Amino acid sequence: MVGSSEASSESWKGRYYRLEEVQKHNNSQSTWFIVHNRIYDVTKFLDEHPGGEEVLREQAGGDATENFEDVGHSKDARALSETFIIGELHPETLITTVQSTSSPWSNWVIPAIAALIVALMYRSYMSE
């Protein structure tokens, strides 16, 4: 796959997978994960991964974006990773994920309480 033409290296464009589908591929026979909303099938790369098979298998079936970025992969590793892209996370999955992780508590209640506490502490400090 490495060194293939640009047209074939992007044959995944327009292919979408839902999170539920990615989650099914979480074993050594089929290892998929998500990085920056792109779906990677690294099954054939398990034995070759410099960090070991376990590192990839731990991420199988889920979003590995944070762990991928934390490692600090080289430009060569990033280029090689593009050869394993098989599609993208379905846009409806992205909307559902954003909506399900949002709540009034995290969006405005907790920040409002924090601001109130800071204001009271400041007022108390300034009155002394």
N, C-alpha and C positions, 0 to 999 in steps of 0.2 A: 504494500500500500504506500509506503514511503516513496516519494518520487513520482507518484502517479500524477496524471494531468489534473489541472484545477477543476475541470468540469466533473471528473469522476470523484475527486476528493470532496466535493460539495453535493454529492448525490443525495445526501440526507436532508437537504433543504426541502421544506414542505412536508416532511414526515413528522407527525406529532404523536406523542405518547402521553397518556394520563399517568398520574402518580401511582395509581393502583396497579397499572401494568408494570411500571419500573419496580415496584415493591415485590413483585413475584420473582424477579431475577436476582436472588440474593444467596446463591450457592456457587460451588466451584464449577458446576456444569453450565451455568449461565449467570454471569456477573455484570450487572448494569449499575450505574449510578449517575447522578446529576451533578454537573458543575456549570455554574452560570446559566442555568435553565436549558442546557444541552444534555442530551442523553448519550452516555458512553457505554459501549459494550467492550469490556476489557477481558473477557473470558480467555481469549487467546494470548493475552499479555501477562497473565498471572505468574507464570514461571519465569518470565523475563524481567519483571519489575525489580529495579535495584533495591527498593525498600522491603522486598519480600511480598509473597502472595498474601499474607495475613493482613497487611496494611490495606490492600484493595478490598479484600473480602469483608473487612470490618465496615466498609462504607457501602457495601452492596445493598441495592434496593432503596437507597436514600439520597439525600442531598449532601455531597462531599465538598461543596464549594469552600467552606471555611477551612476545612482541613487541607485541601489542595493549596489554598493560598498561604496558609500558615507555614507550610513546608518550604516555600520559596523555590519552586521549580525553575530550572534554567530555561533559556529560550529554546534550546534543543528539545527539552522534555515537553514544553508547551506545544512545539511544532509536531512532535510525535503523537501527543495526545489527540490532536485534531484528526488523526487517521482512524481513531476509534469512535468518532461521533456517528451515531446512527439516526439521530433525530433531535427534536426539541420537546420541551415540556409543553403540553397543550395549553394554550392561552387561558382556557376556562379554569384549568388547574391553578394557574397563577392568581386569578381573581379570587377563587375560593380560598386559597391559602392566605392571601392578604386579609380577606374578610374574616376568616376564622381566627386569625391571631390578633385581630383588633378587638378591643373592648373599651367601654367607657372608662374603666378603671385605669387602663394604661394610657389612654389617649388624653384625658383631661382631669379626672378626679385626683389621681396621685400627684401629678404636677401642681394642681391647684392647692392641695394640702401642703405640699412642700413649700410652695411660695408663701402660703399663709404662715407657716412656722418660721420661715426666714424673716418675714416682715415683723412678726411678733418678737423674735429674738433681737432684731435690729432696733425696734422701738424700745424694748427693755434696756438694751445696751446704751442707747442714746439718752434715756431718761436718768441714768445714774450719774 
